[in-house]
Amino acid sequence: MPEISRFLGIVIYMLYDDHPPPHFHARYGEYDISVEIASGVVEGRFPRRALKAVMEWHELHRDELFADWELAEQHQPLRAIPPPE
């Protein structure tokens, strides 16, 4: 699970050879979600406050997330994306 960011106890990661559409995963304790990069559609369950933080971060870093998705498809190392300030 290549980690690309970590904040507020939330781990953001992508998987190599993952299925389309482009998305990322987030884990917070026992909770797991996947978020479609283009649309922001969320699958899974997350606490409300943690989900809000992930979605705000997603909006700020959409282009970087797409770039990491392309790297993952090519089995290249992913680039870290900074946590929210």
All heavy atoms as an XYZ file, in Angstrom:
709
protein
N       0.846     -1.178      0.000
C       0.000      0.000      0.000
C       0.885      1.233      0.000
O       1.334      1.680      1.040
C      -0.942     -0.120      1.197
C      -1.101      1.049      2.083
S      -2.306      0.771      3.370
C      -1.333      1.271      4.745
N       1.191      1.767     -1.158
C       2.030      2.959     -1.247
C       1.336      4.197     -0.667
O       0.360      4.689     -1.212
C       2.285      3.120     -2.739
C       1.980      1.791     -3.337
C       0.942      1.190     -2.460
N       1.872      4.663      0.452
C       1.297      5.825      1.145
C       1.698      7.103      0.421
O       2.862      7.280      0.062
C       1.817      5.836      2.578
C       1.270      6.948      3.415
C       1.770      6.875      4.844
O       1.769      5.780      5.440
O       2.177      7.934      5.359
N       0.717      8.001      0.230
C       1.047      9.273     -0.413
C       0.857     10.471      0.514
O       1.393     11.530      0.254
C       0.272      9.474     -1.733
C      -1.222      9.345     -1.544
C       0.758      8.503     -2.782
C      -2.032      9.611     -2.806
N       0.095     10.289      1.601
C      -0.056     11.376      2.568
C      -0.571     10.803      3.882
O      -1.164      9.707      3.909
C      -1.027     12.439      2.036
O      -0.922     13.630      2.797
N      -0.363     11.572      4.946
C      -0.844     11.169      6.278
C      -1.139     12.437      7.063
O      -0.304     13.331      7.135
C       0.237     10.348      6.980
C      -0.161      9.855      8.356
C       0.997      9.109      9.000
N       1.295      7.872      8.307
C       1.011      6.662      8.792
N       0.443      6.540      9.962
N       1.334      5.596      8.103
N      -2.333     12.511      7.642
C      -2.706     13.662      8.463
C      -3.879     13.292      9.353
O      -4.723     12.478      8.987
C      -3.051     14.886      7.603
C      -4.073     14.636      6.520
C      -5.433     14.806      6.759
C      -3.682     14.224      5.258
C      -6.367     14.573      5.772
C      -4.607     13.994      4.261
C      -5.962     14.168      4.518
N      -3.893     13.859     10.550
C      -4.989     13.667     11.513
C      -5.301     12.195     11.759
O      -6.442     11.820     11.992
C      -6.259     14.393     11.035
C      -6.128     15.893     10.768
C      -7.410     16.420     10.127
C      -5.804     16.638     12.043
N      -4.295     11.345     11.672
C      -4.507      9.909     11.861
C      -5.055      9.204     10.627
O      -5.364      8.019     10.673
N      -5.177      9.918      9.516
C      -5.703      9.378      8.260
C      -4.517      9.042      7.350
O      -3.613      9.858      7.196
C      -6.610     10.414      7.562
C      -7.773     10.801      8.468
C      -7.095      9.887      6.211
C      -8.490     12.071      8.032
N      -4.533      7.862      6.769
C      -3.507      7.459      5.822
C      -4.139      7.432      4.433
O      -5.165      6.788      4.222
C      -2.939      6.067      6.165
C      -1.910      5.634      5.130
C      -2.330      6.072      7.556
N      -3.520      8.145      3.488
C      -3.975      8.195      2.102
C      -3.013      7.348      1.283
O      -1.792      7.523      1.383
C      -3.976      9.639      1.550
C      -4.762     10.593      2.461
C      -4.484      9.658      0.107
C      -6.240     10.408      2.483
N      -3.550      6.454      0.458
C      -2.695      5.579     -0.329
C      -3.361      5.193     -1.646
O      -4.566      5.371     -1.832
C      -2.304      4.334      0.465
C      -3.461      3.442      0.854
C      -3.770      2.307      0.104
C      -4.248      3.710      1.970
C      -4.835      1.479      0.460
C      -5.292      2.891      2.325
C      -5.587      1.780      1.573
O      -6.634      0.962      1.918
N      -2.546      4.685     -2.547
C      -3.003      4.117     -3.818
C      -2.405      2.729     -3.938
O      -1.397      2.427     -3.308
C      -2.564      4.969     -5.008
C      -3.324      6.239     -5.171
S      -2.830      7.081     -6.693
C      -3.829      8.552     -6.538
N      -3.026      1.929     -4.772
C      -2.546      0.576     -5.024
C      -2.079      0.467     -6.470
O      -2.705      1.028     -7.374
C      -3.661     -0.442     -4.773
C      -4.264     -0.433     -3.373
C      -5.471     -1.346     -3.316
C      -3.225     -0.840     -2.344
N      -0.989     -0.256     -6.674
C      -0.555     -0.561     -8.034
C      -1.545     -1.568     -8.626
O      -2.109     -2.389     -7.911
C       0.859     -1.134     -8.038
C       1.899     -0.148     -7.561
C       2.570     -0.320     -6.366
C       2.199      0.978     -8.322
C       3.525      0.587     -5.932
C       3.150      1.898     -7.901
C       3.803      1.691     -6.711
O       4.741      2.598     -6.288
N      -1.759     -1.492     -9.933
C      -2.663     -2.410    -10.637
C      -4.095     -2.335    -10.120
O      -4.827     -3.326    -10.156
C      -2.169     -3.864    -10.551
C      -0.897     -4.067    -11.344
O      -0.766     -3.457    -12.424
O      -0.048     -4.833    -10.881
N      -4.508     -1.191     -9.621
C      -5.885     -1.033     -9.138
C      -6.804     -0.778    -10.331
O      -6.370     -0.377    -11.404
C      -5.962      0.124     -8.142
C      -7.010     -0.092     -7.059
O      -7.824     -1.031     -7.187
O      -7.008      0.682     -6.089
N      -8.066     -1.019    -10.130
C      -9.070     -0.894    -11.193
C      -9.423      0.570    -11.446
O      -9.332      1.395    -10.547
C     -10.334     -1.661    -10.784
C     -10.916     -1.144     -9.497
N     -11.797     -0.087     -9.453
C     -10.702     -1.500     -8.211
C     -12.123      0.168     -8.191
N     -11.461     -0.682     -7.422
N      -9.836      0.901    -12.692
C     -10.349      2.246    -12.960
C     -11.738      2.396    -12.343
O     -12.342      1.381    -12.010
C     -10.415      2.324    -14.478
C     -10.072      0.978    -15.012
C      -9.723      0.088    -13.869
N     -12.244      3.580    -12.204
C     -11.677      4.870    -12.549
C     -10.594      5.270    -11.544
O     -10.505      4.688    -10.453
C     -12.879      5.817    -12.468
C     -13.765      5.204    -11.436
C     -13.598      3.710    -11.610
N      -9.777      6.273    -11.901
C      -8.727      6.722    -10.985
C      -9.304      7.103     -9.621
O     -10.281      7.844     -9.529
C      -8.145      7.952    -11.694
C      -8.421      7.712    -13.145
C      -9.758      7.020    -13.162
N      -8.698      6.559     -8.578
C      -9.181      6.803     -7.218
C      -8.030      6.613     -6.239
O      -6.970      6.127     -6.598
C     -10.338      5.853     -6.883
C      -9.939      4.412     -6.875
N      -9.808      3.679     -8.030
C      -9.619      3.579     -5.855
C      -9.433      2.449     -7.724
N      -9.295      2.370     -6.412
N      -8.285      7.020     -5.004
C      -7.334      6.774     -3.924
C      -8.094      6.184     -2.755
O      -9.324      6.213     -2.709
C      -6.583      8.050     -3.528
C      -7.441      9.138     -2.940
C      -7.640      9.232     -1.569
C      -8.042     10.082     -3.761
C      -8.425     10.241     -1.029
C      -8.822     11.097     -3.232
C      -9.020     11.168     -1.867
N      -7.354      5.629     -1.828
C      -7.924      5.010     -0.641
C      -7.522      5.821      0.583
O      -6.461      6.438      0.606
C      -7.412      3.575     -0.481
C      -7.776      2.694     -1.630
N      -8.916      1.934     -1.645
C      -7.151      2.469     -2.805
C      -8.972      1.262     -2.783
N      -7.913      1.576     -3.505
N      -8.355      5.782      1.596
C      -8.041      6.419      2.875
C      -8.426      5.463      3.997
O      -9.466      4.797      3.936
C      -8.782      7.744      3.018
N      -7.582      5.411      5.022
C      -7.844      4.565      6.188
C      -7.744      5.442      7.430
O      -6.832      6.251      7.568
C      -6.825      3.444      6.255
C      -7.002      2.564      7.497
C      -6.149      1.341      7.453
N      -6.655      0.485      6.390
C      -5.897     -0.279      5.623
N      -4.603     -0.302      5.796
N      -6.433     -1.023      4.694
N      -8.707      5.254      8.306
C      -8.730      5.975      9.582
C      -9.206      4.973     10.627
O     -10.392      4.631     10.669
C      -9.675      7.168      9.488
C      -9.772      8.001     10.734
C      -8.708      8.766     11.176
C     -10.960      8.045     11.468
C      -8.806      9.548     12.313
C     -11.073      8.822     12.603
C      -9.986      9.568     13.022
O     -10.096     10.343     14.153
N      -8.267      4.453     11.418
C      -8.628      3.418     12.377
C      -9.197      2.217     11.653
O      -8.580      1.667     10.746
N     -10.415      1.831     12.015
C     -11.061      0.668     11.390
C     -11.841      1.032     10.129
O     -12.428      0.171      9.492
C     -12.010      0.009     12.391
C     -13.223      0.874     12.671
C     -13.639      0.918     14.125
O     -12.774      0.854     15.001
O     -14.853      1.025     14.356
N     -11.860      2.305      9.768
C     -12.647      2.780      8.626
C     -11.792      2.847      7.365
O     -10.629      3.232      7.425
C     -13.219      4.173      8.902
C     -14.144      4.213     10.076
C     -13.680      4.593     11.328
C     -15.488      3.868      9.943
C     -14.532      4.631     12.422
C     -16.343      3.908     11.030
C     -15.858      4.282     12.262
O     -16.708      4.317     13.347
N     -12.403      2.501      6.233
C     -11.738      2.569      4.936
C     -12.701      3.143      3.912
O     -13.878      2.782      3.899
C     -11.323      1.171      4.454
C     -10.156      0.625      5.217
O      -9.049      1.145      5.032
O     -10.356     -0.337      6.000
N     -12.166      4.019      3.050
C     -12.953      4.536      1.938
C     -12.085      4.557      0.683
O     -10.859      4.498      0.772
C     -13.509      5.959      2.187
C     -12.381      6.964      2.474
C     -14.578      5.965      3.254
C     -12.833      8.421      2.543
N     -12.751      4.641     -0.459
C     -12.069      4.982     -1.700
C     -12.781      6.208     -2.253
O     -13.989      6.368     -2.091
C     -12.076      3.828     -2.698
O     -13.379      3.537     -3.116
N     -12.008      7.081     -2.883
C     -12.546      8.338     -3.410
C     -12.145      8.450     -4.867
O     -10.952      8.418     -5.198
C     -12.013      9.560     -2.620
C     -12.572     10.856     -3.190
C     -12.325      9.431     -1.137
N     -13.141      8.581     -5.745
C     -12.877      8.783     -7.162
C     -12.301     10.186     -7.340
O     -12.878     11.172     -6.866
C     -14.167      8.620     -7.949
C     -13.968      8.533     -9.428
C     -15.255      8.232    -10.161
O     -16.023      7.365     -9.714
O     -15.484      8.913    -11.172
N     -11.163     10.282     -8.009
C     -10.456     11.554     -8.103
C     -11.267     12.593     -8.871
O     -11.394     13.735     -8.441
C      -9.061     11.369     -8.718
C      -8.216     10.453     -7.831
C      -8.366     12.722     -8.904
C      -6.911      9.985     -8.464
N     -11.825     12.237    -10.009
C     -12.525     13.213    -10.855
C     -13.812     13.714    -10.221
O     -14.081     14.908    -10.197
C     -12.819     12.611    -12.225
N     -14.615     12.809     -9.690
C     -15.958     13.177     -9.225
C     -16.065     13.385     -7.723
O     -17.012     14.008     -7.254
C     -16.959     12.103     -9.632
O     -16.682     10.898     -8.916
N     -15.130     12.817     -6.957
C     -15.237     12.886     -5.507
C     -16.216     11.889     -4.927
O     -16.524     11.941     -3.735
N     -16.699     10.940     -5.727
C     -17.618      9.917     -5.224
C     -16.874      9.049     -4.217
O     -15.762      8.583     -4.473
C     -18.180      9.059     -6.375
C     -18.935      7.855     -5.847
C     -19.079      9.904     -7.267
N     -17.507      8.836     -3.065
C     -16.897      8.085     -1.970
C     -17.598      6.744     -1.824
O     -18.824      6.673     -1.821
C     -17.020      8.872     -0.643
C     -16.493      8.058      0.523
C     -16.311     10.210     -0.752
N     -16.809      5.693     -1.684
C     -17.333      4.370     -1.355
C     -16.753      3.968     -0.011
O     -15.557      4.115      0.205
C     -16.946      3.355     -2.416
C     -17.655      3.570     -3.730
C     -17.380      2.457     -4.720
O     -17.009      1.342     -4.288
O     -17.524      2.706     -5.916
N     -17.601      3.487      0.874
C     -17.171      3.081      2.201
C     -17.701      4.033      3.255
O     -18.495      4.928      2.967
N     -17.258      3.825      4.484
C     -17.718      4.637      5.617
C     -16.532      5.259      6.329
O     -15.486      4.637      6.473
C     -18.494      3.752      6.596
C     -19.770      3.214      5.987
C     -20.602      2.427      6.985
N     -20.927      3.265      8.138
C     -20.881      2.840      9.387
N     -20.531      1.616      9.677
N     -21.196      3.646     10.381
N     -16.750      6.494      6.783
C     -15.732      7.267      7.491
C     -16.451      8.162      8.485
O     -17.553      8.640      8.192
C     -14.993      8.150      6.474
C     -13.494      7.994      6.441
C     -12.896      6.756      6.438
C     -12.683      9.110      6.364
C     -11.517      6.627      6.359
C     -11.309      9.008      6.294
C     -10.725      7.753      6.294
N     -15.842      8.475      9.621
C     -16.433      9.482     10.508
C     -16.549     10.828      9.782
O     -15.690     11.168      8.956
C     -15.442      9.569     11.668
C     -14.715      8.263     11.650
C     -14.640      7.873     10.198
N     -17.582     11.558     10.081
C     -17.892     12.805      9.369
C     -16.734     13.792      9.346
O     -16.391     14.344      8.307
C     -19.136     13.442      9.989
C     -19.584     14.689      9.281
C     -20.846     15.245      9.859
N     -20.872     15.036     11.307
C     -21.885     15.323     12.088
N     -22.973     15.823     11.584
N     -21.832     15.124     13.378
N     -16.106     14.041     10.479
C     -15.013     15.018     10.548
C     -13.810     14.558      9.712
O     -13.192     15.350      9.000
C     -14.598     15.247     11.996
C     -13.538     16.309     12.146
C     -13.206     16.559     13.583
N     -14.195     17.469     14.141
C     -14.383     17.664     15.434
N     -13.669     16.992     16.309
N     -15.271     18.524     15.861
N     -13.473     13.277      9.773
C     -12.359     12.742      8.992
C     -12.680     12.797      7.498
O     -11.814     13.140      6.684
C     -12.043     11.308      9.425
N     -13.918     12.486      7.130
C     -14.318     12.547      5.726
C     -14.213     13.970      5.201
O     -13.714     14.204      4.091
C     -15.739     12.013      5.548
C     -16.275     12.034      4.128
C     -15.415     11.204      3.187
C     -17.719     11.555      4.104
N     -14.633     14.943      5.994
C     -14.544     16.343      5.573
C     -13.090     16.726      5.310
O     -12.775     17.392      4.315
C     -15.157     17.250      6.641
C     -15.150     18.709      6.260
C     -15.817     19.577      7.300
C     -15.836     21.000      6.792
N     -15.651     21.987      7.793
N     -12.186     16.299      6.190
C     -10.760     16.612      6.015
C     -10.217     15.978      4.735
O      -9.480     16.620      3.978
C      -9.963     16.131      7.229
N     -10.588     14.726      4.470
C     -10.128     14.044      3.256
C     -10.646     14.751      2.016
O      -9.901     14.973      1.055
C     -10.553     12.559      3.261
C     -10.327     11.918      1.896
C      -9.805     11.794      4.338
N     -11.911     15.139      2.018
C     -12.500     15.757      0.837
C     -11.921     17.147      0.578
O     -11.716     17.531     -0.577
C     -14.023     15.794      0.947
C     -14.654     14.408      1.040
S     -14.072     13.229     -0.198
C     -14.796     13.932     -1.679
N     -11.625     17.895      1.630
C     -10.981     19.204      1.452
C      -9.578     19.021      0.877
O      -9.166     19.757     -0.024
C     -10.939     19.962      2.773
C     -12.302     20.465      3.207
C     -12.304     21.098      4.589
O     -11.251     21.089      5.279
O     -13.382     21.582      5.002
N      -8.857     18.044      1.395
C      -7.517     17.737      0.897
C      -7.583     17.302     -0.566
O      -6.781     17.747     -1.396
C      -6.902     16.654      1.790
C      -5.564     16.173      1.371
C      -4.362     16.722      1.700
C      -5.282     15.050      0.542
N      -3.340     15.991      1.130
C      -3.893     14.959      0.415
C      -6.075     14.099     -0.084
C      -3.284     13.954     -0.326
C      -5.466     13.105     -0.827
C      -4.088     13.051     -0.948
N      -8.538     16.461     -0.897
C      -8.737     15.982     -2.279
C      -8.940     17.143     -3.239
O      -8.343     17.182     -4.318
C      -9.929     15.016     -2.303
C     -10.569     14.838     -3.631
N     -11.744     15.477     -3.973
C     -10.211     14.114     -4.702
C     -12.075     15.133     -5.202
N     -11.166     14.304     -5.670
N      -9.749     18.110     -2.860
C     -10.009     19.262     -3.735
C      -8.731     20.058     -4.003
O      -8.530     20.538     -5.113
C     -11.072     20.174     -3.116
C     -12.474     19.624     -3.224
C     -12.930     19.428     -4.659
O     -12.671     20.315     -5.512
O     -13.529     18.376     -4.943
N      -7.881     20.169     -3.011
C      -6.637     20.932     -3.158
C      -5.587     20.208     -4.005
O      -4.704     20.855     -4.572
C      -6.037     21.234     -1.786
C      -6.818     22.186     -0.895
C      -6.192     22.213      0.495
C      -6.865     23.570     -1.507
N      -5.668     18.894     -4.069
C      -4.579     18.101     -4.664
C      -5.035     17.195     -5.797
O      -4.371     16.202     -6.097
C      -3.890     17.279     -3.565
C      -3.269     18.127     -2.511
N      -2.140     18.883     -2.728
C      -3.646     18.373     -1.241
C      -1.834     19.542     -1.623
N      -2.738     19.248     -0.702
N      -6.118     17.543     -6.440
C      -6.662     16.694     -7.505
C      -5.632     16.416     -8.612
O      -5.471     15.273     -9.035
C      -7.913     17.345     -8.083
C      -8.690     16.452     -8.983
C      -9.926     17.149     -9.472
N     -10.708     17.593     -8.338
C     -12.016     17.486     -8.238
N     -12.697     16.964     -9.220
N     -12.648     17.919     -7.180
N      -4.936     17.436     -9.091
C      -3.949     17.234    -10.167
C      -2.819     16.304     -9.722
O      -2.380     15.438    -10.478
C      -3.368     18.567    -10.637
C      -4.389     19.422    -11.379
O      -5.402     18.878    -11.863
O      -4.173     20.647    -11.462
N      -2.355     16.482     -8.504
C      -1.293     15.621     -7.983
C      -1.771     14.186     -7.825
O      -1.015     13.235     -8.057
C      -0.799     16.155     -6.639
C      -0.092     17.494     -6.753
C      -0.085     18.239     -5.434
O      -1.139     18.770     -5.050
O       0.991     18.264     -4.801
N      -3.033     14.014     -7.453
C      -3.602     12.674     -7.331
C      -3.672     11.990     -8.696
O      -3.336     10.803     -8.821
C      -4.980     12.731     -6.679
C      -4.963     13.039     -5.183
C      -6.329     13.514     -4.710
C      -4.513     11.817     -4.403
N      -4.083     12.722     -9.728
C      -4.092     12.150    -11.078
C      -2.678     11.765    -11.508
O      -2.471     10.713    -12.126
C      -4.707     13.119    -12.089
C      -6.199     13.041    -12.173
C      -6.971     14.153    -11.891
C      -6.843     11.867    -12.547
C      -8.360     14.099    -11.976
C      -8.221     11.797    -12.639
C      -8.985     12.916    -12.353
N      -1.693     12.611    -11.183
C      -0.302     12.305    -11.538
C       0.165     11.035    -10.829
O       0.816     10.175    -11.444
C       0.603     13.484    -11.191
N      -0.179     10.876     -9.558
C       0.193      9.661     -8.831
C      -0.526      8.441     -9.402
O       0.045      7.347     -9.458
C      -0.099      9.804     -7.332
C       1.095     10.332     -6.562
O       2.208     10.384     -7.117
O       0.907     10.699     -5.384
N      -1.771      8.602     -9.828
C      -2.499      7.480    -10.439
C      -1.737      6.992    -11.686
O      -1.559      5.789    -11.879
C      -3.924      7.892    -10.798
C      -4.675      6.785    -11.476
C      -4.820      6.587    -12.821
C      -5.362      5.708    -10.835
N      -5.562      5.453    -13.050
C      -5.901      4.890    -11.850
C      -5.565      5.364     -9.501
C      -6.643      3.751    -11.572
C      -6.304      4.219     -9.229
C      -6.836      3.415    -10.247
N      -1.280      7.926    -12.503
C      -0.527      7.560    -13.704
C       0.775      6.852    -13.341
O       1.160      5.874    -13.986
C      -0.259      8.784    -14.563
C      -1.512      9.326    -15.225
C      -1.269     10.579    -16.048
O      -0.096     10.873    -16.382
O      -2.258     11.254    -16.360
N       1.445      7.320    -12.305
C       2.669      6.654    -11.849
C       2.370      5.238    -11.366
O       3.118      4.297    -11.665
C       3.330      7.465    -10.732
C       3.968      8.786    -11.143
C       4.380      9.580     -9.900
C       5.152      8.554    -12.066
N       1.285      5.074    -10.632
C       0.911      3.749    -10.122
C       0.633      2.784    -11.274
O       1.015      1.606    -11.221
C      -0.303      3.854     -9.208
N      -0.008      3.277    -12.328
C      -0.280      2.423    -13.488
C       1.012      1.950    -14.151
O       1.053      0.864    -14.730
C      -1.128      3.169    -14.519
C      -2.574      3.327    -14.120
C      -3.413      3.882    -15.249
O      -2.995      4.864    -15.880
O      -4.488      3.304    -15.495
N       2.061      2.760    -14.053
C       3.356      2.429    -14.651
C       4.298      1.750    -13.647
O       5.476      1.539    -13.944
C       4.002      3.701    -15.192
C       3.197      4.381    -16.263
C       3.709      5.777    -16.560
O       4.840      6.130    -16.221
N       2.884      6.594    -17.177
N       3.793      1.449    -12.450
C       4.583      0.825    -11.383
C       5.801      1.661    -11.016
O       6.868      1.133    -10.713
C       4.996     -0.598    -11.766
C       3.843     -1.520    -11.855
N       3.469     -2.335    -10.824
C       2.943     -1.723    -12.847
C       2.403     -3.026    -11.179
N       2.054     -2.667    -12.403
N       5.624      2.987    -11.036
C       6.675      3.918    -10.645
C       6.429      4.367     -9.202
O       5.295      4.335     -8.729
C       6.661      5.143    -11.566
C       6.915      4.820    -13.018
C       8.319      4.268    -13.237
O       9.280      4.789    -12.702
N       8.410      3.205    -14.017
N       7.469      4.810     -8.508
C       7.259      5.321     -7.150
C       6.298      6.514     -7.163
O       6.381      7.378     -8.048
C       8.652      5.768     -6.712
C       9.591      5.016     -7.600
C       8.870      4.818     -8.900
N       5.400      6.535     -6.203
C       4.433      7.630     -6.104
C       5.061      8.807     -5.382
O       5.962      8.641     -4.553
C       3.184      7.160     -5.364
C       2.505      5.923     -5.953
C       1.236      5.610     -5.181
C       2.215      6.084     -7.428
N       4.564      9.990     -5.694
C       5.067     11.208     -5.055
C       4.219     11.527     -3.832
O       2.997     11.468     -3.895
C       5.027     12.361     -6.043
C       5.961     12.151     -7.205
C       6.029     13.388     -8.087
N       6.891     13.094     -9.225
C       6.513     13.226    -10.483
N       5.313     13.674    -10.779
N       7.352     12.931    -11.458
N       4.887     11.892     -2.766
C       4.179     12.302     -1.553
C       3.415     13.597     -1.829
O       3.879     14.458     -2.578
C       5.156     12.502     -0.401
N       2.250     13.697     -1.234
C       1.432     14.899     -1.346
C       1.318     15.482      0.064
O       0.990     14.750      1.005
C       0.044     14.578     -1.937
C       0.185     13.976     -3.340
C      -0.829     15.829     -1.968
C      -1.101     13.503     -3.960
N       1.580     16.766      0.232
C       1.595     17.328      1.586
C       0.231     17.266      2.266
O      -0.812     17.365      1.614
C       2.027     18.785      1.385
C       1.855     19.077     -0.056
C       1.848     17.788     -0.796
N       0.254     17.116      3.581
C      -0.997     17.159      4.347
C      -1.532     18.583      4.384
O      -0.820     19.535      4.043
C      -0.570     16.702      5.736
C       0.877     17.049      5.829
C       1.417     16.948      4.427
N      -2.785     18.747      4.811
C      -3.313     20.105      4.951
C      -2.521     20.869      6.009
O      -1.959     20.294      6.927
C      -4.770     19.918      5.397
C      -4.963     18.469      5.602
C      -3.728     17.744      5.202
N      -2.496     22.169      5.867
C      -1.741     22.995      6.829
C      -2.577     23.307      8.036
O      -3.740     23.359      8.044
C      -1.305     24.284      6.148
C      -0.318     24.019      5.056
C       0.137     25.299      4.371
O      -0.252     26.396      4.795
O       0.882     25.170      3.410
